[in-house]
Amino acid sequence: MATITRRDFLKLTAAGAGAVVVSELGFNLAQAYEVKQELRIEGATESHSVCPYCAVGCSLIAYSRKRPDGSIELLQIEGDPDSPVNEGRLCPKGATAMQLATSVRRVEQPLYRAPGTTEWKKVDWDFVLDKIAQNVKASRDRTFIMQDAKGNPVNRCEGIAFAGGAAFSSEEGYFATKLMRGLGVVFIEQQARV
Amino acid sequence: MTNHWRDIKNADVILINGANPAEAHPVGFQWFMRAKLDPARGPGQGGGAKIIHADPRFTRTSAVADMYVRIRTGTDVAYFGGLINYVLQNNLYHAEYVKNYTNASFVVKDGFEFNDGLFSGYNPQKRTYEASTWGYELDENKFAKRDDTLQDPRTVFQLLKKHYSRYTPQMVSTITGIPQDDFLKVAQIVGEMGRPDKVMTIVYAVGLTQHTTGGQLIRCGAVLQLLLGNIGRPGGGMNAERGHANIQGNTDHAISWEILPGYLAIPAPGERTLDDYVAEKAPKKSDPHAWNFFGTNYRKFMVSLLKGWYGDAATKDNEFAFEYIPKPAGNSSWMTIYDQALRGKMEGVILSGMTATSIGPDSNQVLQALANLKWLVVMDAFPTTSSEFWKGPGMDASKVQTEVFMVPCTHWIEKEGSFVNSGRWMQWKDQVIPPQGAARHDHWVLAEVFLRVKDLYSRSGGKFPDPLMHLTFNYKDPHKPELDEIAQEINGKDLGTGKRLATFAALKDDGTTTAGDWIYTGSYPESGNLSKRREGVQDPAKNDPTGMGFYPNWAWSWPLNRRVMYNRASADVDGNPWDPKRPGIRWDGQKWVGDVPDYPPKMSPKDPKAWLPFIMTGEGVGRLFSNSMADGPLPEHYEPIESPIENPLHAKVSASPVAFLYDKAAGRPDRFGTVEEFPVIATTYRLTEHEHYITQQVPHLVQLQPEAFCEVPTGLAKEKGIQNGDMVRVSSKRGTVEVRALVTNRLGQVEVGGKKVWQMGIPIHWGFVGVSADLYPEKSQHWLANALTPYVGDASARTPEFKAFLVKIEKMT
């Protein structure tokens, strides 16, 4: 097959402009002008978001549309030109945020691995929530210290750690802190340390 | 960041250490380039800001820098120390700022000393300092003695001068590997930034923090900036580029063992009462003109938090339930969690959006720790190297007794809420799409678990359930709290009127106000959620009235929508901006105008009672000398724990004398290597196309950077017979990785302590989970970069030393 460089292509198309029809490339260029331009985001709902990756905090505009069956389709994510932070620009990560937003690689159902087993088992929400709650209570009861050796009131749970939060909303983070301290957890960490 | 992303365009010089913004924060980097391309910026007559990049690796940031210096990783204290020395020896500091706005004139206690690498108060058995001598001489009113001439040899200024006199250009070169001439060229440019009409910003990232001297590396930059008069000014400051979308917000909200929301310290066991706690933790006023705003209001912030958390159960009589707050026995940070697991003391770990295995340090040891737990909960949108840890390297799933839960959670665009960027801008985002599959919001999962635990306690009793039984849960649906409701709780309210507060100045210590996080009070006043504001660059004339890039009605920044922290210091004693072309705030005769003032809005600089500029410190001024660090009041260079040379300043105290040695303390075998066995310095880093580990699930990004690799300097590759693209085995004392070699001149040799040493680099992003790992299930078992990194961290913060360790490299056959 003959290779055609970009320059050749431009030459060929320039030669064909205004004239014929089936070019030397073997297809009809005129068709390209006949396609009616219709924006993919025509009639879509415009929402505001912020990039999920680094902490520059680039603003995003997300376009979505309700399908006839009521489900919501995410159509497009792009940089928000109004933002004093990014002025519409995005890096390769931000520009591919769509692929993080909806993905066949997601975990869509709770999974459970019993001690010593070699496979995940699909389970329902009640199963995991009950079991986690039982574990939390048992570990808290086993490792909760009301007073230390010096008689100081300390009210701490030493056997449970919570870590995370750099990826979820601030309000969730505050809520996580409140609940964990409420349980007496002292081992609380997030990405800022590491 | 003391400042914010857009503000970097205001700088004359941008000093970048331990960061690679062109690749790691590319969109933020546009503001660096705007400064560089602005003829009004720059040293001398201008012509554009100068970017100076010190890094072991020549990156895309270096490529557009005006100066690149190849520095040995982990030696930035020597670099900054050398700059401090140059500025002091050549009288280039901003004299008026230093005298009035720093503690240069404060007189330090007689017992304070520094000899042969150790500060006074060292306890070699405990490997800690007793810091009682790291303070000021006090007068009869308990205020610090000052000598405004700065001549007393015990002033901070003279001690600083003496301390850094050892950091000569030659010494800097011996330690860092930067040729003296290059260093002096940097020093000359930096030195000019002490002029009031010039300003420099220091930008850093985890390349500074992730060292055993991490905290002091930052302090050292801050000391330099205070000497140059660059803190509090537009275009100045100490600017940390954070790596995750909401690492700032969730640090502010205290997902961190040592703090409560708003940087209130977690109480220690001896603090039995609220009075004990405030007396111990609140900053003390050490100058009659210091407002000491934080110290003065500490109790109000704490009581408002307790009242918010414990509601009616928090009364004056029970000290607002202060006893409910857990008091940790000691350090409870990231590495301590897995150390406790290895010791068999940690039963369960809940990870949300964070993977212990890949993060490490010392991933093999962390895997052992996870296998030692009774249970592990992973809350995430995708599988991680932690949810799958039992399939990881060296694991035999049939023998791993940990019960593992994979809890599918929603991610950023499936829920609303705010993200807080590096510049402290709280920006609200919408929920755009519903959760995929059966995924649930993280906070709904936590609420549900909590309510079920509560139910178990009310049915069967157990250890001291009071704190959890009384925790406030005033949400329309307790099982599904709305983030909007929580945002209002964080802001706080007046319990008398029921109205949300507009400022933390309204908080009280009598139980009549609440604030979930006092630094966010004012983010959601009665007028609404200010983080949703969108008056941006669509109309700069209207939305950026000062022209300084503050955009006060775009989103909201803490505290009180202030865009540059410590901005009282942007103006001179009389209230005039140091540089009238770049004002932060200005006294107009009646009030402060410009940015939201970090100062009483109507306090005249002429007022004889006018507060000193740094309202948050007990001194009222910036601290060149500080007793807040575990490893000394002045930053000092210590070698990384694994180093190819002995410390040229003091060979007997080569590495940090107070870094906590986990394995040693636990009686586990030593996991540190020596230069004889591991002669190459290694550092870890990140790539533009990936963020930590999550992007291993994003096909486009995996296509752009498909496979684990390391960067090998050409000369080292030649010595080892390695060709570009060969598979190599890189080993430390702790583990190995088997990856492809990228042979490059971006890395090279440094001459340090009379020795030539190679430095190589390893990106952190790969592991045994993700798109690439699915393609190479066997190979990907050997891709965890943090299998190499040491289990040791900063003396104060315990941030692991990911950035400087020793390895060997061989070609795989």
Chai-1 contact restraints between the chains, C-beta under 6 A:
chainA,res_idxA,chainB,res_idxB,connection_type,confidence,min_distance_angstrom,max_distance_angstrom,comment,restraint_id
A,S47,B,D430,contact,1.0,0.0,6.0,A-B,restraint_1
A,S47,B,V432,contact,1.0,0.0,6.0,A-B,restraint_2
A,H48,B,D430,contact,1.0,0.0,6.0,A-B,restraint_3
A,S49,B,I413,contact,1.0,0.0,6.0,A-B,restraint_4
A,S49,B,K429,contact,1.0,0.0,6.0,A-B,restraint_5
A,V50,B,F419,contact,1.0,0.0,6.0,A-B,restraint_6
A,V50,B,Q427,contact,1.0,0.0,6.0,A-B,restraint_7
A,V50,B,K429,contact,1.0,0.0,6.0,A-B,restraint_8
A,P52,B,A245,contact,1.0,0.0,6.0,A-B,restraint_9
A,P52,B,W412,contact,1.0,0.0,6.0,A-B,restraint_10
A,Y53,B,E691,contact,1.0,0.0,6.0,A-B,restraint_11
A,C54,B,H25,contact,1.0,0.0,6.0,A-B,restraint_12
A,C54,B,G243,contact,1.0,0.0,6.0,A-B,restraint_13
A,A55,B,R242,contact,1.0,0.0,6.0,A-B,restraint_14
A,A55,B,I247,contact,1.0,0.0,6.0,A-B,restraint_15
A,A55,B,Q248,contact,1.0,0.0,6.0,A-B,restraint_16
A,A55,B,N421,contact,1.0,0.0,6.0,A-B,restraint_17
A,A55,B,S422,contact,1.0,0.0,6.0,A-B,restraint_18
A,V56,B,H25,contact,1.0,0.0,6.0,A-B,restraint_19
A,V56,B,V27,contact,1.0,0.0,6.0,A-B,restraint_20
A,V56,B,G28,contact,1.0,0.0,6.0,A-B,restraint_21
A,G57,B,N421,contact,1.0,0.0,6.0,A-B,restraint_22
A,G57,B,W425,contact,1.0,0.0,6.0,A-B,restraint_23
A,G57,B,Q427,contact,1.0,0.0,6.0,A-B,restraint_24
A,C58,B,V27,contact,1.0,0.0,6.0,A-B,restraint_25
A,A62,B,V432,contact,1.0,0.0,6.0,A-B,restraint_26
A,S64,B,V432,contact,1.0,0.0,6.0,A-B,restraint_27
A,I72,B,I433,contact,1.0,0.0,6.0,A-B,restraint_28
A,L74,B,I433,contact,1.0,0.0,6.0,A-B,restraint_29
A,D82,B,G536,contact,1.0,0.0,6.0,A-B,restraint_30
A,D82,B,V537,contact,1.0,0.0,6.0,A-B,restraint_31
A,D82,B,Q538,contact,1.0,0.0,6.0,A-B,restraint_32
A,S83,B,G536,contact,1.0,0.0,6.0,A-B,restraint_33
A,P84,B,R6,contact,1.0,0.0,6.0,A-B,restraint_34
A,P84,B,G536,contact,1.0,0.0,6.0,A-B,restraint_35
A,P84,B,V537,contact,1.0,0.0,6.0,A-B,restraint_36
A,P84,B,Y551,contact,1.0,0.0,6.0,A-B,restraint_37
A,P84,B,W554,contact,1.0,0.0,6.0,A-B,restraint_38
A,V85,B,W5,contact,1.0,0.0,6.0,A-B,restraint_39
A,N86,B,V27,contact,1.0,0.0,6.0,A-B,restraint_40
A,E87,B,V537,contact,1.0,0.0,6.0,A-B,restraint_41
A,R89,B,V27,contact,1.0,0.0,6.0,A-B,restraint_42
A,C91,B,P26,contact,1.0,0.0,6.0,A-B,restraint_43
A,C91,B,V27,contact,1.0,0.0,6.0,A-B,restraint_44
A,P92,B,E689,contact,1.0,0.0,6.0,A-B,restraint_45
A,K93,B,E691,contact,1.0,0.0,6.0,A-B,restraint_46
A,T96,B,V698,contact,1.0,0.0,6.0,A-B,restraint_47
A,T96,B,H700,contact,1.0,0.0,6.0,A-B,restraint_48
A,T96,B,L701,contact,1.0,0.0,6.0,A-B,restraint_49
A,Q99,B,V698,contact,1.0,0.0,6.0,A-B,restraint_50
A,Q99,B,H700,contact,1.0,0.0,6.0,A-B,restraint_51
A,L100,B,V698,contact,1.0,0.0,6.0,A-B,restraint_52
A,A101,B,I413,contact,1.0,0.0,6.0,A-B,restraint_53
A,R105,B,F382,contact,1.0,0.0,6.0,A-B,restraint_54
A,R105,B,Q697,contact,1.0,0.0,6.0,A-B,restraint_55
A,R106,B,A381,contact,1.0,0.0,6.0,A-B,restraint_56
A,R106,B,Q436,contact,1.0,0.0,6.0,A-B,restraint_57
A,V107,B,M406,contact,1.0,0.0,6.0,A-B,restraint_58
A,V107,B,P408,contact,1.0,0.0,6.0,A-B,restraint_59
A,E108,B,G437,contact,1.0,0.0,6.0,A-B,restraint_60
A,E108,B,A438,contact,1.0,0.0,6.0,A-B,restraint_61
A,Q109,B,A438,contact,1.0,0.0,6.0,A-B,restraint_62
A,P110,B,V407,contact,1.0,0.0,6.0,A-B,restraint_63
A,L111,B,M406,contact,1.0,0.0,6.0,A-B,restraint_64
A,R113,B,V404,contact,1.0,0.0,6.0,A-B,restraint_65
A,P115,B,Q401,contact,1.0,0.0,6.0,A-B,restraint_66
A,P115,B,E403,contact,1.0,0.0,6.0,A-B,restraint_67
A,G116,B,S398,contact,1.0,0.0,6.0,A-B,restraint_68
A,G116,B,Q401,contact,1.0,0.0,6.0,A-B,restraint_69
A,T118,B,A397,contact,1.0,0.0,6.0,A-B,restraint_70
A,T118,B,S398,contact,1.0,0.0,6.0,A-B,restraint_71
A,V128,B,F405,contact,1.0,0.0,6.0,A-B,restraint_72
A,L129,B,E448,contact,1.0,0.0,6.0,A-B,restraint_73
A,L129,B,R452,contact,1.0,0.0,6.0,A-B,restraint_74
A,I132,B,V377,contact,1.0,0.0,6.0,A-B,restraint_75
A,I132,B,V449,contact,1.0,0.0,6.0,A-B,restraint_76
A,A133,B,V449,contact,1.0,0.0,6.0,A-B,restraint_77
A,A133,B,R452,contact,1.0,0.0,6.0,A-B,restraint_78
A,A133,B,V453,contact,1.0,0.0,6.0,A-B,restraint_79
A,N135,B,G348,contact,1.0,0.0,6.0,A-B,restraint_80
A,N135,B,W375,contact,1.0,0.0,6.0,A-B,restraint_81
A,V136,B,V453,contact,1.0,0.0,6.0,A-B,restraint_82
A,K137,B,V453,contact,1.0,0.0,6.0,A-B,restraint_83
A,K137,B,L456,contact,1.0,0.0,6.0,A-B,restraint_84
A,S139,B,E347,contact,1.0,0.0,6.0,A-B,restraint_85
A,S139,B,G348,contact,1.0,0.0,6.0,A-B,restraint_86
A,D141,B,G462,contact,1.0,0.0,6.0,A-B,restraint_87
A,D141,B,K463,contact,1.0,0.0,6.0,A-B,restraint_88
A,F144,B,K463,contact,1.0,0.0,6.0,A-B,restraint_89
A,M146,B,F464,contact,1.0,0.0,6.0,A-B,restraint_90
A,D148,B,P269,contact,1.0,0.0,6.0,A-B,restraint_91
A,N152,B,P269,contact,1.0,0.0,6.0,A-B,restraint_92
A,N152,B,G270,contact,1.0,0.0,6.0,A-B,restraint_93
A,P153,B,E323,contact,1.0,0.0,6.0,A-B,restraint_94
A,V154,B,P269,contact,1.0,0.0,6.0,A-B,restraint_95
A,V154,B,K327,contact,1.0,0.0,6.0,A-B,restraint_96
A,N155,B,P326,contact,1.0,0.0,6.0,A-B,restraint_97
A,R156,B,P326,contact,1.0,0.0,6.0,A-B,restraint_98
A,G159,B,E347,contact,1.0,0.0,6.0,A-B,restraint_99
A,I160,B,G348,contact,1.0,0.0,6.0,A-B,restraint_100
A,A161,B,I337,contact,1.0,0.0,6.0,A-B,restraint_101
A,A161,B,V349,contact,1.0,0.0,6.0,A-B,restraint_102
A,F162,B,I350,contact,1.0,0.0,6.0,A-B,restraint_103
A,A163,B,L351,contact,1.0,0.0,6.0,A-B,restraint_104
A,A163,B,M354,contact,1.0,0.0,6.0,A-B,restraint_105
A,G164,B,L351,contact,1.0,0.0,6.0,A-B,restraint_106
A,G164,B,S352,contact,1.0,0.0,6.0,A-B,restraint_107
A,G164,B,G353,contact,1.0,0.0,6.0,A-B,restraint_108
A,G164,B,M354,contact,1.0,0.0,6.0,A-B,restraint_109
A,G165,B,N250,contact,1.0,0.0,6.0,A-B,restraint_110
A,G165,B,I255,contact,1.0,0.0,6.0,A-B,restraint_111
A,A166,B,H244,contact,1.0,0.0,6.0,A-B,restraint_112
A,A166,B,N246,contact,1.0,0.0,6.0,A-B,restraint_113
A,A166,B,I247,contact,1.0,0.0,6.0,A-B,restraint_114
A,A166,B,N250,contact,1.0,0.0,6.0,A-B,restraint_115
A,A167,B,G353,contact,1.0,0.0,6.0,A-B,restraint_116
A,F168,B,D442,contact,1.0,0.0,6.0,A-B,restraint_117
A,S169,B,G417,contact,1.0,0.0,6.0,A-B,restraint_118
A,S169,B,S418,contact,1.0,0.0,6.0,A-B,restraint_119
A,S169,B,L483,contact,1.0,0.0,6.0,A-B,restraint_120
A,S170,B,G249,contact,1.0,0.0,6.0,A-B,restraint_121
A,S170,B,H253,contact,1.0,0.0,6.0,A-B,restraint_122
A,S170,B,S418,contact,1.0,0.0,6.0,A-B,restraint_123
A,S170,B,V420,contact,1.0,0.0,6.0,A-B,restraint_124
A,E171,B,G417,contact,1.0,0.0,6.0,A-B,restraint_125
A,E171,B,L483,contact,1.0,0.0,6.0,A-B,restraint_126
A,E171,B,I486,contact,1.0,0.0,6.0,A-B,restraint_127
A,E171,B,A487,contact,1.0,0.0,6.0,A-B,restraint_128
A,E172,B,D442,contact,1.0,0.0,6.0,A-B,restraint_129
A,E172,B,H443,contact,1.0,0.0,6.0,A-B,restraint_130
A,G173,B,N250,contact,1.0,0.0,6.0,A-B,restraint_131
A,G173,B,H253,contact,1.0,0.0,6.0,A-B,restraint_132
A,G173,B,I255,contact,1.0,0.0,6.0,A-B,restraint_133
A,Y174,B,H253,contact,1.0,0.0,6.0,A-B,restraint_134
A,Y174,B,I490,contact,1.0,0.0,6.0,A-B,restraint_135
A,Y174,B,G516,contact,1.0,0.0,6.0,A-B,restraint_136
A,F175,B,H443,contact,1.0,0.0,6.0,A-B,restraint_137
A,F175,B,I486,contact,1.0,0.0,6.0,A-B,restraint_138
A,A176,B,L446,contact,1.0,0.0,6.0,A-B,restraint_139
A,T177,B,H253,contact,1.0,0.0,6.0,A-B,restraint_140
A,T177,B,A254,contact,1.0,0.0,6.0,A-B,restraint_141
A,T177,B,I255,contact,1.0,0.0,6.0,A-B,restraint_142
A,L179,B,L446,contact,1.0,0.0,6.0,A-B,restraint_143
A,L179,B,F450,contact,1.0,0.0,6.0,A-B,restraint_144
A,G182,B,P467,contact,1.0,0.0,6.0,A-B,restraint_145
A,G182,B,L468,contact,1.0,0.0,6.0,A-B,restraint_146
A,G182,B,L471,contact,1.0,0.0,6.0,A-B,restraint_147
A,L183,B,L468,contact,1.0,0.0,6.0,A-B,restraint_148
A,G184,B,P326,contact,1.0,0.0,6.0,A-B,restraint_149
A,V186,B,P326,contact,1.0,0.0,6.0,A-B,restraint_150
A,V186,B,P328,contact,1.0,0.0,6.0,A-B,restraint_151
A,V186,B,S332,contact,1.0,0.0,6.0,A-B,restraint_152
A,F187,B,S332,contact,1.0,0.0,6.0,A-B,restraint_153
A,F187,B,I337,contact,1.0,0.0,6.0,A-B,restraint_154
A,I188,B,I255,contact,1.0,0.0,6.0,A-B,restraint_155
A,I188,B,W257,contact,1.0,0.0,6.0,A-B,restraint_156
A,E189,B,W257,contact,1.0,0.0,6.0,A-B,restraint_157
A,E189,B,W334,contact,1.0,0.0,6.0,A-B,restraint_158
A,Q190,B,N250,contact,1.0,0.0,6.0,A-B,restraint_159
A,Q190,B,I255,contact,1.0,0.0,6.0,A-B,restraint_160
A,Q191,B,H244,contact,1.0,0.0,6.0,A-B,restraint_161
A,Q191,B,I247,contact,1.0,0.0,6.0,A-B,restraint_162
A,A192,B,I247,contact,1.0,0.0,6.0,A-B,restraint_163
A,A192,B,T251,contact,1.0,0.0,6.0,A-B,restraint_164
A,R193,B,S333,contact,1.0,0.0,6.0,A-B,restraint_165
A,R193,B,W334,contact,1.0,0.0,6.0,A-B,restraint_166
A,R193,B,T799,contact,1.0,0.0,6.0,A-B,restraint_167
A,V194,B,W334,contact,1.0,0.0,6.0,A-B,restraint_168
A,V194,B,I359,contact,1.0,0.0,6.0,A-B,restraint_169
